[in-house]
Amino acid sequence: MTAEFRARHLPLQPGPAAWNALLPPRPEGERLADNIQADFAVIGAGFAGLSAARRLAQLEPSARIVVLEAGRLAEGPAGRNSGFMIDLPHDLSSSDYAGQGSDDDAVQIALNRYAIAFATNVAAESNLSTDAFDPCGKVNAAATDAGHQHNLDYAAHLEQLGEGSTLLDAKSMRDLTGTDYYRSGLYTPGTVMIQPAAYVRGLSNVLGTNVTLFERSPVNAINRESSGWVLRVGSARVTAQKVILATNGHAESFGFFKRRLIHVFTYASMTEPLAPDVSGKLGGAEKWAITPADPMGTTLRRISTTGGDRIIVRSRFTCNPSMRVAARQMAAAGRSHDRGFAARFPRLAGVRMQYRWAGQLCLSWNGVPAFGEIEDGLFAACCQNGLGVARGTLSGMAAAELATGEGGKAVDRLLACAPPKPLPPTLLTWMGANLFMRWKEWASGREC
């Protein structure tokens, strides 16, 4: 029995991977040049793929495991992430991040913390500093009365779950961020803030001695043959008995989950390093991380690392079914970032943005993952619904547990989800999603 799934195109990353650019250059990774045999092959070296590989190595220490990455490590979506590894409900389709109900949310919190525990072990084993992995929590920042009410509603929801939070007033927010833009904040302690590229690099260093990572080795086709699954990488072949597809939305380019995945890009800008006198004008803490009280608003981080004292702005969403971003979309997002930055930090007039980029998200209409055994011996760990760090880690771990027959609560939970719902025709999906997001951004007002 033969089957072929050929990639229509390869992933394309808009703009530089700024987090990776802040780090010292890595040696060029090994490329696949020869035909090889493996017990397990993982396609994709992001949060899901690397977590799957490490978990496979833990469960099957004598197995031969291969990871194939189309580009360079930490240059793809994982290296473009904002770095929030969130333990609590964080439903981007809601008004205040509350999930589907207390019982459902309690299960999701436990699974998120399972993933965070896994990542904490990675950080310890790879000796990551707190600049790269910091369990410091985060703040939901509210600039409007409506945003403040979202914070109050979310705090009440967390209290029902037995989860603590701390409401911050305007002065506390000013003391934290250096700006008087915010009316209130809601601090929750369980989020881990990561430097995404540093974490991905660290994870790649502790995969296990039986794992081989190949970079710049894009899989062009996946074939089912009598010998097992054959992955075509240029003129080379990887033959494996089991394969984990950890490519998020790129899974659809192979023909999987057709018209069931929503391809969304979000945009970010990072300032040049703030000079000491400029930092003095701003004041506030040297590091902080805020998500907007309204999910369609602006996410901000201030970092103080070997890359300098910088501020990252993330906002704007576009639906791009082609998985390509136009230059005009990048430019429009950049202008929006500049306006939002100037409104929040008027004392930083003259500070320029050094990096601008876009990162791809994958959503489903009903908010579920694309997970499970999609062909005999071929497993998917895709569609993280905009929460790539925690849910990507979790789905990769769970895919490894499913592929080895280990099972467990994560596997049971993800398999219990309904499949991603079919989408309307592509044109309607594109128009509807973009109109909805523009309306939501407009409605969020000063939160955006």
N, C-alpha and C positions, 0 to 999 in steps of 0.2 A: 504494500500500500504506500503510495507516494502522495505528498501534498507540498505545495510551495506557497510561501508568503513572501512576496518581494516588496522591498521598501520603495515607495514612489519617490521619495526624496530623503535627503539627510537633514539632521537638525541644523538650524541656522540661528546663531546667537546674536541679537542686535546690541551693538555697543560693547565696550570693554567690560570684562569681569573685574570690577574695581577691587573687590575684597582680595582677589588673588594678586592684583597688581601691588597691593600694599606689602606683600610678603616677599622675602628673598626668592630669587628665581630657583625653580626646581630643575634638576637634571632632566633631560629628555627621557620620557618613559619608553619602555620597550614596545615595539610594534610587532604585530603578528605577521610573520613572513612565511612560516611553514605550516603544513598540515599537522594537526595535533589531535590527540584523543583526550577526553575528559569524562568524568562521571557526571559533573554538573557544569553548566555554562550559564553565566549571568550576563545579560545584555543591559548595559548602562551602569555607570559608576557614580551615581548620585547618592542621596541619602538611602533610597530604597535598595539600590543594587549593591552598594558596599555593605549595608547592614545585612542583606541576604547572604552575601559571601562570608562575612564573619560568622553569622549564625550557622551556616552550613558547615564551616570548619569546626565550630564547637560541637556540633552534633555528629559529624562524620569526619573525625580527624585523619582518617586514612584515605579519604576520597581525593581525587584530583579535581580541583575547582579552577575554572577560568573565568575572568571578568573581562568583558570587551567594552571599551569606551570609544565612542566615535571621535571625540575631540581630545583635548588635554584635561587632565584631572582638575577639578574646581573651576573650569572655564564655562561649564554649562549652567543650567538652571540652579543647581545646588550652590554654586559659587555666586549667584546673583540674588540669593534669598536675603531677606532682611535680618534673619538670625534669631527669630523668636521661637524657642522650643516650648510650646505652651501646654500646660497640663489640664487646664480647665476648659469647659465648653467654649467654643469660639466659632459660632456659626455665622459665616459671612453673609448669608442670605437673610439673617434676622435684623431687627433694629437695634438690638443691644447685646448680641452674642449668645443669648440664652439658647439652649439646644431644644431637643424634641420633648423634654419632660424629665422629671427628676430621676426616675429609674434608669432611663436611657443614658442620661448624662453621667450618673454615678458609674455606670459600666465604662463609658468612654474615658472618664477621668482615670479610672484604674488602669486602663490600657495605655493611655498617654504616659502614665507614670511608670509603667512597665518599660516603655520605650526610653524614657528619660533615665531609668536605672541602667539600661543597656548602654546609653550614651555616656553616662557618668563613669562606667567602667572603662569605656574607650578613652575618655579624657585622662583618667588616672594612669592607664597602661601606656598611653602615648605622651604622658607628662605635659599635657596642655596647661598653659597658664590661665589665670582668670581673665586675661584679655581675650582668650580664645573660647573659654567655657566658664561662664559665671552664673551660678544659681542665685541670682540677685532679685528675681521677680521683675514685674513690669507695672506700668500705670496706664489705665484707660483715661485719656485726657479729654475734658469737655470744655469747649469754647463758648457754648450757648446754653440757654436754659433747657432746650430740648435735649442737648447732650448730657447735661447734668441729670435730667430725669432718667435718661438711659442708664447712667451710672447707678442711680438709686434703684432702678428696677433690677439691674444686674446684681447689685449687692444683695437685694432681697432674694433673688433666685439662688445665689450662692449660699445664703444663710439656710435656705430650705435643704440644700445639699449637705449642710454641715461644714461648709468651707468658709474660712475666714477672709476678710478683706478690710481695708482701712480707707476711709474717705478722707481725701486731702482737700483743704480749702484753697482759695486763690493765692493766699500768701505762701502756703506750703508748695504750691506748684511754681510760684515765682522763685522761691528759694532753691527748688530743684533744677528748673530749666533756665533761669535767668530772664524769662520773659513774663510779662503780665497778661499774655494773650488768653490764658486759660482760667475758666471759672472754677473748675474743680478737677479732681482726679480720683481714681479708684485704684489703690495699690493691691495687688495680689502677689503672694510671695513665691509661688511654685514654678514660675517660668524660668527657664535657663536661657541666658543670652549668649549666643555663640558668635565667633568670627567665622562665617560659614566656610570660607576657603581653608582656614587653618584647621577647622574641625574635620573637613573632608580629607585633607592631607594626613592629619593624625590618624583617622580611621583607616586610611589606605596602608598605613605603616603597621597596623596590628591585625591584619586580616587573618593571619595564620600562615604557617610555613607551607601548607599544602594548597595555597591560593596564588595564582599568577594573574597579574593585572596587565592588560595590553591597552595602551593608549593609541590614539589616532588609528584605530582599527574598527571602522564602522561596519556593521553587519548589513550587507546588501540584500540578503535573502535568507529565509529560514525554510529548510526542506525536511520533510519527513521521509526517511528512507529505511530500508530493511535493517541497516546498521544502527539506526537511531536518528536523532536530530542532527542535521548537518547545517552549520552556519557558514555562509559564504562571506568572506572578508577579502575583497579583491580576488586574487588568484589563490588565496589560502583557504583552508577549510578547518573548522572545529567540529568534530563529531562527539556528541554527548548524549548520554542516556536521558538526561533531564535538563530542561532549560527554564530559567526564570527570566521573564520579560519585565524589566524595571525601567521602562522608558517613558513613563507617564503618558502624556498625550501623543507622543510619537508612536505609540502602539497602533494608532489608527492608520498611520502611513504604511504599515505592514498589512492592513486589511482587517485588523481586529477591532471590535466594538464600533463598527461602521455606523455613522450618524447617531452615536450615543455619547460622544465626548464633546464638551464645549471648550474651545481653545481660546484662552484669555491671556492677554499680556498685561502686566503691571509695570510701572515705570519708576525709576529712582535716579536721584542725583546725589553726588557726594562733593562736599566742599574741598577746596584746597586746605592744607593744614592752617589752623588759626595761629597767628603769631601771638606771643605772650601778651602783648598790650591789647590785642583784640580779644583774647580770652578774658582778660581783666575787665574789659568793657561789658562783656556778657555776664560774667558772674555765674552763679549756680554751681551745681555739682559737676565734676569732671567727666562723669559717665552717667547716662540715664537712657531709658528706653520707654517710649510711649506709643501705644496704639490709640486710634481715635475712638471716642465713645460711640460714634456712628461708624459702622463698618466701612462706609464709603468715603470716610474722611482721610486725613493725612497721618501717616506713620512717621515718627521721627526717632532718630537715635543720635546721641553724642558719644563718641568713642575717644579714648585716649590710649593709643597703642604705639608700637614702633612705626606705624604709618602716620603718626601725628594726631593732634587734637582736631577732630573733624565732626561735622554734622551731616547726617544722611536724611534725605527727604524721600518718602515714597508715597505716591498717590497716582490717581488716574488708572482706569482700566479700559481696555478695548477688546472686543471679541474679533478674533482673526482666524476664521476657519481654514485659511491657507497655511497657517502657522508661520506666516511672514509678516513683518512689521514695516510699514512705509516710513520713509524719511520724514514726511509731514507729521506723522503720529508722534515720532520721537521729538520733533521740534515743538509741537503743541504741548506735549507733556513737560518739556523743559521750561517753556514759558510759564506754565501753571506752577511748576515748582519754584521758579524765581519769584512769582507773585506771593505764593504762600510763605516762602522764606522771608521776604521783605516785610510782610505783615506781622510775622511772629518775632523777627529779630531786627528791628529798625536800627539798632545800634551797630549792626554788622554790615551796614551799607559799604559796598566795595569788595566784600568777600565774594569770590567767584566760585563757580562749580567746576571742579577739575574733571570729574567723571560723570557721564550720563549713560544709562543702559536700560534695557528692558529684560524682563524675565518671564518665562512662559509658565502659566498655570493650566491645570486641567481640572475641569469641573464636570459633574453630571447634573442633569436636570433635577433629579431627586436626591442629590447630595450623597450618593453612595459611591464606594470604590469600585474600580474594575479589577476584581480580585478572584483568584481561584484557578482551577485546572481547566484551561480553555481548549486544550487538545490533550490527548493522551501523552503525559510526560512534559507538557508545556504549561507553565504556570505564569499568571499575570499578577504583578504587584504595582498597579497603576491607578491613576486618578485620585490624587490626594485632596482635591477640593480646596485648593489654595492654602493648605496647611502642611507644606512639604517636610518640615523638619521632624515634627513628632509623628505625623501620620505616614510620612515616607519611611521613616525608621521602623515604625510598627508594621507596615505592610511588607517591607522587606524581610523582617524577622519572621513574620507569619508565613510568608511564602516559603521560606526555608523550612519551617516546621511542617508545613503541609507537604512539601516535596520529599521530606525524609520520613513521613509518617509519624512524626512526633506528636502532632496535634496540640491542643491546649486552648486556653480561653481566647487568645487573640485569633486563632484560626476559626474557632467556633463562631465568634462574634462576626468576623468578616464574611464568613460563608453564609451566615444567617441574613445578611443584607440582601435586599432585592437587587436584581441586575440594574445597571443604568438604563433609564427610560429612553426609548427612541425620541429623537429630536424632530421638529418640523423640518421641511425642506431647507437646504443650506441658506438660501437667500433670506427666508423668513427668520431663521435662527440668527443670522448676522444682523439683520435690521432690528429685530426684537430685542436681542441682548444689548446692542449698543444704545438703542433708545432708552431702554430700562436703566442702564448704567448712567447715561447722561442725566436722566431725570433724578436718580438717586443722589448723584453728586450735587446737582443743583439744590435738591431738597436738604442736603446736609449743611448748606450754608457755610458759615465760618469754620465748621469742622473739616472742610475740604481744603 
